[in-house]
Amino acid sequence: MVITKTPFRMSFFGGGTDIKEFYSEYGGSVLSSTFDKYCYVTSRFLPEFFDYSSEFVYSRTERVTDIDKIEHPLIRNCMKFMNLQNIRLAYDADLPARTGLGTSSSFAVGMLNAFHALKGEMCNKKELADEAIYIERVLCNESGGIQDQIAASYGGFNRIDMSEDGYQVKPIILPKQRKKELNDSLMLFFTGFTHMSSTVQNGVKENFSDKIRRLQTMKSMVDDAQNILIKGNHLSDFGKMLHETWKLKKSLSSIISNSDIDDMYQSAIKAGAEGGKLLGSGGGGFLLFYVDKDKQKYVREALKDLLYIPFNFENDGTRIIYYDE
């Protein structure tokens, strides 16, 4: 039996520039961090005592005798990619799926990590990220970028630069106290809406050539945000930049936000938030705000109908927490 633990991620700047159509020509950059909310994948070989050969438990339960009959596309393609049979797999998570935290990619990375361990193989972080990207974007043919798979695999607070030649993961090195100050100034709320990331991504790709200039601006903001963090500028400038990138992101597609999300966002700004954004591709999920500590009680009151999620940054990425051959 193998159990893997894989973090979710929050992307601050550069989201959208990790789409292949953009970064292969213009280069992409993303500033993001994983945090201490995880998905867990438990996997083992299934004894041959049942009238089915494999069992998969996630939001529903599937029991099949033929891999091609697996309805969950990510599980089906991972099983075929790894050439596995007779598997019992269970998925569990701290936060709901389809909420803008890269949950699907964390599942892909954690599942691949577990499957390799079942086969007695050790994979490095790059191999896991590359395989997850291939399975989601090629085998499953789902629209989207590549930052989620990389973040889930590597973990930590990173800048990820992408080009047609590949990608580089560059850790953001900050003094412990400054990183804590940033962490303590960020507030995460669940809107209650879920979405299909690929649907939103397809909306972003419409009239893609008209959006290139805005994506280039969003990419340049990664440099500015990194300078704020590293060079000692007041961290509230980071929050103000979140507001600017959110305005740009909304301009990419009409389905990224809606009137309910806009109302929530404005309520937080009026209560004292410096800025914020909807995490992920848009359409629902989690709102992240930068709020000075003396104003956080007012923002919580303004968003009292939303679930507040305290969190801490994490550095480990996907890992095996139980292995019994």
Secondary structure, 3 states (H helix, E strand, C coil): CEEEEEEEEEEEECCCCCCHHHHHHHCEEEEEEEEEEEEEEEEEECCCCCCCCEEEECCCEEEECCHHHCCCHHHHHHHHHHCCCCEEEEEEECCCCCCCCCHHHHHHHHHHHHHHHHCCCCCCHHHHHHHHHHHHHHHCCCCCCCHHHHHHHHCCEEEEEEECCEEEEEECCCCHHHHHHHHHCEEEEECCCCCCHHHHHHHHHCCHHHHHHHHHHHHHHHHHHHHHHHCCCCCHHHHHHHHHHHHHHHCCCCCCCCHHHHHHHHHHHHHCCCEEEECCCCCCCEEEEECCHHHHHHHHHHCCCCEECCCCECCCCCEEEEECC
